[in-house]
Amino acid sequence: MLLELHISNYALIDELNIQFYKGFNIITGETGAGKSIVLGALGLVMGQRADLNVLQDKERKCTVESIFNIKDYRLQDFFEREELDYDDQTILRREISPAGKSRAFINDTPVNLKVMQDLALRLIDIHSQHQNLELGNQSFQLNLVDLVADNKTLLVEYAKSFRASQKQAKVLRDLQEEAEKAKADLDYFQFQFQQLDEAKLKENEQQDLEAEQSTLEHAEDIKMTFGQFAEDLDGEELGLLVKLKDNVSQFSKLGGVVPKAKEVAERLESCYLELKDLVADCSDVAERTEHDPDRIQLVSERLDLLYNLQQKFRVGSVEELLALKEDYDQKINQIASFDDEIEAAEQKLVALQEDVNTKAAELSERRQAVAGRITESVEDVLQKLGMPNAVFRLSFETMPQAGPSGTDDLCFTFSANKNGQPQDIAKIASGGEISRVMLALKTLITDSKALPTIIFDEIDTGISGEVALKMGVILKQMASNVQIINITHLPQIAGKGEHHFKVYKYDEADRTYTSIRQLGVDERIDELAQMLSGSNASETARKTARELLE
């Protein structure tokens, strides 16, 4: 329930503080007095956008603050989800700075406009003449039926299932497109893979072959150099090792006489052994090295193949060729597995769509189950509002595919005349008829207690006389369930209010301002009398005003 509204520096409002009450609140005022300005300010805490034009004084910030009693509306989960401090008396505040910066607060915690709007829409419904145009909007119609059917939880579950099925449908489409593209590339991948596979590539192969090729090309020089070295050291007659062995023997004999000779003998023995090993290694190299033209050609051809493959695939090593081969192999295997992936994705989508269809069928069943109650309630209100022959129906058709709101194609149909054939209400109802139908529909919302507060901005457009009296009675009955704030030009409706506020203009210095104040009993009589007969109200008008209040 809206308890208080504070407005500062908004349009023609300098400072305004107004306290609203439970039940039926009435707001009146002359045309142009500023009733729409008050609603516009309230719209800021409903999350609507604003610009610098709302600042009356361009040097001060604009502030709109509304205080709500939310004790009985089970909104703790919302506050917890948005990480906000909960309080039974919650404050929504909006500030517009002279620089044009907008800030929103809930209980003094900064929030974005979306969060403020989400909370405000749970607390208050502003019904304006513009909303009458929405009567033919299917989304509006479905939302109203869902409110009456108490489909909130089911709608959340349905939306979750619908989003999941839409997401899975995209996954399937992407898979199918990827599979089609991949299959078009399959021949290319297989050809490339086959070339690399037939090459029988091995890691480090290129380095080994390049080393072998260098050895083979210098085989004669290697064989001669290593062989001659071994011959020079180990020849039978002039070999260095033979002479070195004799020297070792001579120094060993002198070892008992000259200590130094023993040391020399040991060092020579060490050199002899090292040189002997060296001779063996060189001899082995000389014996194993042969000039082999066939092997040279084979190695050269293999290296040419490796170089050509690297050039063709634009890489710099055999290891990169092996990586490419693995990549092609994976792509070929992936293409082969697409059919399995697509089949699994299709099965998952079918399961999700079945869940969507099940929930959509339940939604449709619940909606159609309340159709009779909606029809009966609306027609009952319309009869009270002077339309005894009114017929109101809900026409349901099933769409071939589920949409964001289910499979129901809903249309409100209406006829105001006896034996008239109900047709699309947006096409045949007059302004006054639409106002009365909207009021009848709003009574359904108040019966379901879906909102704490409803503001009617001239719902009485197009009606007068006895019908206006009956509309006032209905509005007052609605106010027994929810807080009603009604802006009206009709004294018949204003007289039914429990609390009466007047919007007025006043001049101060060189400026005109708009304000609002609550009227006492005598002031209400004066206001109703003026609404009945003009500014110079007659005693007859005042008497009628008293009767309206009574």
C-alpha positions as CSV (number, residue, x, y, z in Angstrom):
1,M,0.0,0.0,0.0
2,L,1.3,3.5,-0.9
3,L,1.6,5.4,2.4
4,E,3.4,8.7,1.4
5,L,4.6,10.5,-1.7
6,H,7.3,13.2,-1.5
7,I,8.1,15.3,-4.6
8,S,10.8,18.0,-4.9
9,N,11.6,20.2,-7.9
10,Y,9.6,18.2,-10.4
11,A,7.9,20.2,-13.3
12,L,5.5,22.7,-11.6
13,I,6.0,21.1,-8.2
14,D,8.4,22.8,-5.8
15,E,7.9,20.8,-2.7
16,L,5.0,18.4,-2.1
17,N,4.2,15.9,0.6
18,I,1.1,13.8,0.5
19,Q,-0.1,10.9,2.7
20,F,-2.4,8.3,1.2
21,Y,-4.7,5.9,3.1
22,K,-6.1,2.4,2.9
23,G,-9.3,2.1,1.0
24,F,-10.8,4.6,-1.5
25,N,-8.7,7.7,-2.2
26,I,-10.0,10.4,-4.5
27,I,-8.0,13.0,-6.4
28,T,-9.8,15.9,-8.2
29,G,-8.8,19.2,-9.6
30,E,-9.5,21.5,-12.5
31,T,-8.2,20.6,-16.0
32,G,-4.6,21.7,-16.2
33,A,-4.2,21.9,-12.4
34,G,-1.4,19.3,-12.5
35,K,-2.9,15.9,-11.8
36,S,-0.9,14.4,-14.6
37,I,2.3,16.0,-13.1
38,V,1.7,14.1,-9.9
39,L,1.3,10.8,-11.8
40,G,4.4,11.7,-13.9
41,A,6.4,12.1,-10.7
42,L,5.1,8.8,-9.4
43,G,6.2,7.3,-12.7
44,L,9.8,8.0,-11.9
45,V,9.7,5.6,-8.9
46,M,8.0,3.1,-11.2
47,G,11.2,3.0,-13.2
48,Q,10.2,5.3,-16.1
49,R,13.0,7.3,-17.8
50,A,13.3,11.1,-17.2
51,D,15.3,14.0,-18.6
52,L,16.4,17.4,-17.5
53,N,13.0,18.9,-18.6
54,V,11.5,17.6,-15.3
55,L,13.7,20.0,-13.3
56,Q,11.8,23.2,-12.5
57,D,14.9,24.8,-10.9
58,K,17.8,23.8,-13.1
59,E,20.2,24.4,-10.2
60,R,18.6,21.8,-7.9
61,K,18.2,18.1,-8.1
62,C,14.7,16.5,-8.5
63,T,13.7,14.0,-5.9
64,V,10.7,11.7,-5.8
65,E,10.3,9.4,-2.9
66,S,7.4,6.9,-2.2
67,I,6.9,5.0,1.0
68,F,5.0,1.6,0.8
69,N,3.8,-0.8,3.4
70,I,4.7,-4.2,2.0
71,K,4.3,-6.3,5.2
72,D,1.6,-8.6,3.8
73,Y,2.9,-9.1,0.3
74,R,5.6,-11.8,0.7
75,L,8.4,-9.9,-1.0
76,Q,11.3,-11.1,1.2
77,D,12.5,-13.4,-1.6
78,F,12.8,-10.5,-4.0
79,F,14.9,-8.4,-1.6
80,E,17.1,-11.4,-0.8
81,R,17.6,-12.2,-4.5
82,E,18.6,-8.5,-5.2
83,E,20.7,-8.3,-2.1
84,L,18.6,-5.5,-0.6
85,D,17.7,-4.7,3.0
86,Y,14.0,-5.7,3.6
87,D,11.8,-3.5,5.7
88,D,8.0,-3.6,6.1
89,Q,7.9,0.1,5.2
90,T,10.0,0.2,2.0
91,I,11.2,3.5,0.4
92,L,11.6,3.9,-3.3
93,R,13.6,7.0,-4.2
94,R,14.6,8.5,-7.5
95,E,16.9,11.5,-8.0
96,I,17.6,13.5,-11.2
97,S,20.7,15.7,-10.9
98,P,21.1,19.1,-12.7
99,A,23.7,17.3,-14.9
100,G,21.0,14.9,-16.0
101,K,22.3,11.9,-14.0
102,S,19.6,9.6,-12.7
103,R,19.9,7.5,-9.6
104,A,17.5,5.0,-8.0
105,F,17.4,3.7,-4.5
106,I,15.5,1.1,-2.6
107,N,15.7,1.6,1.2
108,D,18.7,3.8,0.6
109,T,20.6,1.1,-1.4
110,P,21.5,2.2,-5.0
111,V,19.8,0.0,-7.6
112,N,19.4,0.0,-11.4
113,L,16.1,1.1,-13.0
114,K,15.2,-2.5,-13.9
115,V,15.3,-3.6,-10.3
116,M,13.2,-0.6,-9.2
117,Q,10.7,-1.2,-12.0
118,D,10.4,-4.9,-11.1
119,L,9.6,-4.0,-7.5
120,A,7.3,-1.1,-8.3
121,L,5.2,-3.3,-10.7
122,R,4.6,-5.7,-7.8
123,L,3.3,-2.8,-5.6
124,I,1.3,-0.5,-7.8
125,D,-0.7,-0.5,-11.1
126,I,-1.4,2.8,-12.8
127,H,-4.4,2.6,-15.1
128,S,-4.5,5.5,-17.5
129,Q,-6.6,6.2,-20.6
130,H,-3.6,4.9,-22.6
131,Q,-4.0,1.5,-21.0
132,N,-7.5,1.3,-22.4
133,L,-5.8,1.0,-25.8
134,E,-4.1,-2.2,-24.5
135,L,-7.4,-3.9,-24.0
136,G,-7.0,-5.5,-27.5
137,N,-3.4,-6.5,-26.9
138,Q,-3.1,-10.2,-26.5
139,S,-0.2,-10.0,-24.1
140,F,-2.4,-7.8,-21.8
141,Q,-5.3,-10.2,-22.1
142,L,-3.1,-13.3,-21.3
143,N,-1.5,-11.5,-18.3
144,L,-4.9,-10.7,-16.9
145,V,-6.2,-14.2,-17.3
146,D,-3.0,-15.6,-15.8
147,L,-3.5,-13.3,-12.8
148,V,-7.0,-14.6,-12.2
149,A,-5.9,-18.2,-12.7
150,D,-3.0,-17.7,-10.3
151,N,-0.6,-19.0,-12.9
152,K,2.5,-17.1,-11.6
153,T,4.5,-20.2,-10.5
154,L,3.5,-22.2,-13.6
155,L,4.4,-19.4,-15.9
156,V,7.9,-19.2,-14.3
157,E,8.3,-23.0,-14.8
158,Y,7.0,-22.8,-18.4
159,A,9.3,-19.9,-19.3
160,K,12.3,-21.9,-18.0
161,S,11.3,-24.9,-20.1
162,F,10.6,-22.8,-23.1
163,R,14.0,-21.0,-22.9
164,A,15.7,-24.4,-22.5
165,S,14.0,-25.8,-25.6
166,Q,14.8,-22.7,-27.6
167,K,18.5,-23.0,-26.5
168,Q,18.6,-26.7,-27.4
169,A,17.0,-25.9,-30.8
170,K,19.8,-23.5,-31.5
171,V,22.4,-26.1,-30.4
172,L,20.8,-28.6,-32.9
173,R,20.8,-26.0,-35.7
174,D,24.4,-25.1,-35.1
175,L,25.4,-28.8,-35.1
176,Q,23.5,-29.4,-38.3
177,E,25.1,-26.4,-40.0
178,E,28.5,-27.4,-38.8
179,A,28.0,-31.0,-40.0
180,E,26.9,-29.8,-43.4
181,K,30.0,-27.6,-43.7
182,A,32.3,-30.3,-42.4
183,K,30.9,-33.0,-44.7
184,A,31.6,-30.7,-47.6
185,D,35.2,-30.5,-46.4
186,L,35.5,-34.3,-45.7
187,D,37.1,-35.2,-49.1
188,Y,39.7,-32.5,-48.6
189,F,40.5,-33.6,-45.1
190,Q,40.8,-37.2,-46.2
191,F,43.1,-36.4,-49.1
192,Q,45.4,-34.3,-46.9
193,F,45.5,-36.9,-44.2
194,Q,46.3,-39.7,-46.7
195,Q,49.3,-37.8,-48.1
196,L,50.7,-37.4,-44.6
197,D,49.8,-40.9,-43.5
198,E,51.5,-42.5,-46.6
199,A,54.7,-40.5,-45.8
200,K,55.1,-42.6,-42.6
201,L,56.5,-39.6,-40.8
202,K,58.6,-40.1,-37.7
203,E,59.8,-37.6,-35.0
204,N,63.4,-36.4,-35.4
205,E,63.6,-38.2,-38.8
206,Q,64.7,-35.1,-40.7
207,Q,67.6,-34.3,-38.3
208,D,68.8,-37.9,-38.5
209,L,68.6,-38.1,-42.3
210,E,70.3,-34.7,-42.7
211,A,73.2,-36.0,-40.5
212,E,73.4,-39.3,-42.5
213,Q,73.3,-37.4,-45.8
214,S,76.3,-35.3,-44.7
215,T,78.2,-38.4,-43.7
216,L,77.5,-40.3,-46.9
217,E,78.5,-37.3,-49.1
218,H,82.0,-37.2,-47.3
219,A,82.5,-40.9,-47.0
220,E,85.8,-41.2,-48.8
221,D,87.4,-38.3,-46.9
222,I,86.1,-39.8,-43.6
223,K,87.4,-43.3,-44.4
224,M,90.8,-42.0,-45.5
225,T,91.3,-39.7,-42.6
226,F,90.2,-42.1,-39.9
227,G,92.0,-45.0,-41.5
228,Q,95.3,-43.2,-42.1
229,F,95.3,-42.0,-38.5
230,A,94.8,-45.5,-37.2
231,E,97.6,-46.8,-39.5
232,D,100.0,-44.0,-38.4
233,L,99.5,-44.9,-34.8
234,D,99.3,-48.7,-35.0
235,G,101.4,-49.7,-38.1
236,E,103.5,-52.9,-37.6
237,E,106.8,-51.2,-38.3
238,L,106.5,-47.4,-37.9
239,G,103.5,-47.3,-35.7
240,L,103.6,-44.8,-32.9
241,L,102.1,-47.3,-30.5
242,V,104.9,-49.8,-31.0
243,K,107.5,-47.2,-30.2
244,L,105.5,-45.9,-27.2
245,K,105.2,-49.5,-25.9
246,D,109.0,-49.9,-26.1
247,N,109.5,-46.6,-24.2
248,V,107.1,-47.7,-21.5
249,S,109.2,-50.9,-21.0
250,Q,112.5,-48.9,-20.8
251,F,111.2,-46.5,-18.3
252,S,109.7,-49.3,-16.2
253,K,113.1,-51.0,-15.9
254,L,114.7,-47.8,-14.6
255,G,111.9,-47.4,-12.1
256,G,113.8,-49.0,-9.3
257,V,116.8,-46.8,-9.9
258,V,115.3,-43.4,-10.7
259,P,111.9,-42.7,-9.0
260,K,111.1,-40.2,-11.8
261,A,111.4,-43.0,-14.4
262,K,108.5,-44.9,-12.7
263,E,106.3,-41.8,-12.8
264,V,107.1,-41.3,-16.5
265,A,106.4,-45.0,-17.2
266,E,103.0,-44.7,-15.6
267,R,102.0,-41.6,-17.5
268,L,103.2,-43.1,-20.8
269,E,101.2,-46.3,-20.0
270,S,98.1,-44.1,-19.6
271,C,98.8,-42.3,-22.9
272,Y,99.3,-45.7,-24.6
273,L,96.0,-47.0,-23.5
274,E,94.1,-43.8,-24.5
275,L,95.7,-43.8,-27.9
276,K,95.0,-47.5,-28.4
277,D,91.3,-46.8,-27.7
278,L,91.4,-43.9,-30.1
279,V,92.9,-46.1,-32.8
280,A,90.2,-48.7,-32.2
281,D,87.5,-46.0,-32.6
282,C,89.0,-44.6,-35.7
283,S,89.5,-48.0,-37.3
284,D,85.8,-48.8,-36.5
285,V,84.7,-45.6,-38.3
286,A,86.9,-46.3,-41.3
287,E,85.7,-49.8,-41.6
288,R,82.0,-48.8,-41.3
289,T,82.2,-45.9,-43.7
290,E,81.5,-46.8,-47.3
291,H,80.6,-44.7,-50.3
292,D,77.1,-46.0,-51.1
293,P,75.5,-44.2,-54.1
294,D,72.2,-46.1,-53.6
295,R,71.9,-45.0,-50.0
296,I,72.8,-41.5,-50.9
297,Q,70.0,-41.4,-53.4
298,L,67.5,-43.0,-51.0
299,V,68.3,-40.5,-48.2
300,S,68.1,-37.6,-50.7
301,E,64.8,-38.7,-52.0
302,R,63.4,-39.1,-48.5
303,L,64.6,-35.6,-47.5
304,D,63.1,-34.1,-50.7
305,L,59.7,-35.7,-49.8
306,L,59.9,-34.1,-46.3
307,Y,60.9,-30.7,-47.7
308,N,58.1,-30.8,-50.3
309,L,55.5,-31.7,-47.7
310,Q,56.7,-28.9,-45.4
311,Q,56.5,-26.4,-48.3
312,K,53.1,-27.6,-49.4
313,F,51.6,-27.5,-45.9
314,R,53.5,-24.3,-45.0
315,V,55.2,-25.6,-41.9
316,G,58.9,-25.8,-40.9
317,S,59.4,-29.3,-39.4
318,V,58.3,-32.9,-39.4
319,E,56.8,-32.4,-36.0
320,E,54.4,-29.8,-37.4
321,L,53.5,-32.2,-40.2
322,L,52.7,-34.8,-37.6
323,A,50.5,-32.3,-35.7
324,L,48.6,-31.5,-38.9
325,K,48.1,-35.2,-39.5
326,E,46.6,-35.5,-36.0
327,D,44.4,-32.5,-36.6
328,Y,43.0,-33.9,-39.9
329,D,42.4,-37.2,-38.2
330,Q,40.4,-35.6,-35.4
331,K,38.3,-33.6,-38.0
332,I,37.6,-36.8,-39.9
333,N,36.6,-38.6,-36.7
334,Q,34.5,-35.6,-35.7
335,I,32.6,-35.5,-38.9
336,A,31.9,-39.2,-38.5
337,S,30.6,-38.6,-35.0
338,F,28.3,-35.7,-36.1
339,D,25.4,-38.1,-36.8
340,D,25.6,-39.4,-33.3
341,E,25.7,-35.9,-31.8
342,I,22.8,-34.7,-33.9
343,E,20.7,-37.7,-33.0
344,A,21.5,-37.1,-29.3
345,A,20.7,-33.4,-29.7
346,E,17.4,-34.2,-31.5
347,Q,16.3,-36.6,-28.7
348,K,17.1,-34.0,-26.0
349,L,15.1,-31.4,-28.0
350,V,12.2,-33.7,-28.3
351,A,12.2,-34.3,-24.5
352,L,12.4,-30.6,-23.8
353,Q,9.6,-29.8,-26.3
354,E,7.4,-32.5,-24.7
355,D,7.9,-30.8,-21.3
356,V,7.1,-27.4,-22.9
357,N,3.9,-28.8,-24.5
358,T,2.9,-30.4,-21.2
359,K,3.2,-27.2,-19.3
360,A,1.6,-25.2,-22.1
361,A,-1.4,-27.6,-22.0
362,E,-1.6,-27.1,-18.2
363,L,-1.5,-23.3,-18.7
364,S,-4.2,-23.5,-21.4
365,E,-6.4,-25.7,-19.1
366,R,-6.0,-23.4,-16.2
367,R,-6.8,-20.4,-18.4
368,Q,-9.9,-21.9,-19.9
369,A,-11.0,-23.1,-16.5
370,V,-11.3,-19.4,-15.3
371,A,-12.8,-18.1,-18.5
372,G,-16.4,-18.7,-17.3
373,R,-15.7,-16.9,-14.0
374,I,-14.1,-14.0,-15.9
375,T,-17.1,-13.8,-18.3
376,E,-19.6,-13.9,-15.5
377,S,-17.8,-11.3,-13.4
378,V,-17.3,-8.9,-16.2
379,E,-20.9,-9.1,-17.4
380,D,-22.2,-8.7,-13.9
381,V,-20.1,-5.4,-13.5
382,L,-21.2,-4.2,-16.9
383,Q,-24.8,-4.7,-16.1
384,K,-24.3,-2.6,-13.0
385,L,-22.7,0.0,-15.1
386,G,-25.8,0.4,-17.4
387,M,-25.0,-2.2,-20.0
388,P,-27.7,-4.9,-19.4
389,N,-27.2,-6.6,-22.8
390,A,-23.4,-6.7,-22.7
391,V,-21.8,-10.0,-23.7
392,F,-18.1,-10.6,-22.9
393,R,-16.4,-13.8,-24.0
394,L,-12.9,-15.2,-24.1
395,S,-12.1,-16.8,-27.5
396,F,-9.3,-19.4,-27.3
397,E,-7.5,-21.0,-30.3
398,T,-4.5,-23.2,-30.2
399,M,-1.3,-22.1,-32.0
400,P,0.6,-24.8,-34.0
401,Q,3.7,-24.1,-32.0
402,A,4.3,-23.0,-28.5
403,G,5.4,-19.4,-27.9
404,P,6.8,-17.5,-24.9
405,S,3.3,-17.5,-23.3
406,G,2.2,-21.0,-24.3
407,T,0.0,-22.2,-27.1
408,D,-3.1,-20.0,-26.5
409,D,-4.2,-17.5,-29.1
410,L,-6.6,-15.4,-26.9
411,C,-9.0,-12.8,-28.0
412,F,-11.5,-10.8,-25.8
413,T,-14.8,-10.5,-27.7
414,F,-17.6,-8.1,-26.8
415,S,-21.0,-7.0,-27.8
416,A,-23.0,-4.2,-26.2
417,N,-26.3,-4.8,-28.0
418,K,-29.0,-7.3,-27.5
419,N,-28.6,-10.4,-29.7
420,G,-25.3,-8.9,-31.0
421,Q,-22.6,-11.2,-32.1
422,P,-19.4,-10.8,-30.0
423,Q,-16.5,-9.5,-31.9
424,D,-12.9,-8.4,-31.2
425,I,-13.3,-5.8,-28.5
426,A,-10.6,-3.6,-29.8
427,K,-12.4,-3.2,-33.1
428,I,-16.0,-2.5,-32.0
429,A,-16.1,-1.0,-28.4
430,S,-16.4,2.7,-27.9
431,G,-14.3,4.7,-25.5
432,G,-17.0,4.7,-22.8
433,E,-17.6,0.9,-23.3
434,I,-13.9,0.2,-23.1
435,S,-13.6,2.2,-19.8
436,R,-16.4,0.1,-18.3
437,V,-14.9,-3.2,-19.5
438,M,-11.5,-2.2,-18.1
439,L,-13.0,-1.4,-14.8
440,A,-14.8,-4.8,-14.8
441,L,-11.5,-6.5,-15.6
442,K,-9.7,-4.6,-12.8
443,T,-12.2,-5.9,-10.3
444,L,-10.9,-9.3,-11.1
445,I,-7.4,-8.2,-10.2
446,T,-8.5,-6.8,-6.9
447,D,-10.5,-9.9,-6.2
448,S,-7.3,-11.9,-6.7
449,K,-5.4,-9.4,-4.5
450,A,-2.6,-9.4,-7.2
451,L,-1.6,-5.8,-6.4
452,P,-1.5,-3.7,-3.2
453,T,-2.4,-0.4,-5.0
454,I,-4.3,0.5,-8.1
455,I,-4.4,4.1,-9.5
456,F,-7.2,4.9,-11.9
457,D,-6.5,7.9,-14.1
458,E,-10.0,9.0,-15.3
459,I,-11.3,5.5,-15.7
460,D,-14.7,7.2,-15.9
461,T,-14.0,8.7,-19.4
462,G,-17.1,8.6,-21.5
463,I,-19.7,8.0,-18.7
464,S,-21.9,10.1,-16.6
465,G,-25.1,10.2,-14.5
466,E,-26.4,7.0,-13.0
467,V,-23.7,4.9,-14.5
468,A,-21.1,7.2,-12.8
469,L,-22.8,6.5,-9.5
470,K,-22.7,2.8,-10.0
471,M,-19.0,3.0,-11.1
472,G,-18.3,4.8,-7.8
473,V,-20.0,2.0,-5.9
474,I,-17.9,-0.6,-7.7
475,L,-14.7,1.3,-7.1
476,K,-15.5,1.6,-3.4
477,Q,-16.2,-2.1,-3.3
478,M,-12.8,-2.8,-4.9
479,A,-11.2,-0.6,-2.3
480,S,-12.2,-3.1,0.4
481,N,-9.5,-5.5,-1.0
482,V,-6.8,-3.1,-2.3
483,Q,-5.9,0.5,-2.0
484,I,-7.6,2.5,-4.7
485,I,-6.4,6.0,-5.8
486,N,-8.8,7.4,-8.3
487,I,-8.4,10.6,-10.4
488,T,-11.8,11.8,-11.5
489,H,-13.8,14.7,-12.9
490,L,-17.1,13.2,-11.9
491,P,-18.7,14.2,-8.6
492,Q,-20.7,11.0,-8.5
493,I,-17.5,9.0,-8.2
494,A,-15.6,11.6,-6.0
495,G,-18.4,11.5,-3.5
496,K,-17.8,7.8,-2.9
497,G,-14.2,8.3,-1.7
498,E,-13.1,7.9,1.8
499,H,-10.3,10.3,1.5
500,H,-10.4,13.3,-0.9
501,F,-7.4,15.2,-2.3
502,K,-7.4,18.2,-4.5
503,V,-4.7,19.2,-7.0
504,Y,-4.4,23.0,-7.5
505,K,-2.2,25.7,-8.9
506,Y,-0.9,28.7,-7.0
507,D,1.3,31.7,-7.9
508,E,4.3,32.8,-5.9
509,A,6.5,35.6,-7.1
510,D,7.0,35.2,-10.8
511,R,6.2,31.5,-10.9
512,T,3.2,29.1,-11.0
513,Y,3.3,26.0,-8.9
514,T,1.2,22.8,-8.5
515,S,0.4,21.2,-5.2
516,I,-2.1,18.9,-3.5
517,R,-3.8,18.8,-0.2
518,Q,-6.4,16.7,1.6
519,L,-9.8,18.1,1.9
520,G,-11.9,18.2,5.1
521,V,-15.7,17.5,5.1
522,D,-16.8,21.1,4.4
523,E,-14.1,21.5,1.7
524,R,-15.3,18.3,0.1
525,I,-18.8,19.7,-0.1
526,D,-17.4,22.9,-1.8
527,E,-15.3,20.8,-4.2
528,L,-18.2,18.5,-5.2
529,A,-20.6,21.5,-5.6
530,Q,-18.1,23.2,-7.9
531,M,-17.7,20.0,-9.9
532,L,-21.5,19.9,-10.2
533,S,-22.3,23.5,-11.2
534,G,-19.1,25.4,-11.7
535,S,-17.1,27.9,-9.5
536,N,-20.1,29.8,-8.3
537,A,-21.8,26.8,-6.7
538,S,-25.5,27.2,-5.9
539,E,-27.1,26.0,-2.7
540,T,-28.8,23.3,-4.7
541,A,-25.4,22.1,-5.8
542,R,-24.2,22.1,-2.3
543,K,-27.2,20.1,-1.2
544,T,-26.5,17.5,-3.9
545,A,-22.9,17.4,-2.8
546,R,-23.9,16.6,0.8
547,E,-26.2,13.8,-0.5
548,L,-23.4,12.4,-2.6
549,L,-21.2,12.3,0.5
550,E,-23.9,10.7,2.6
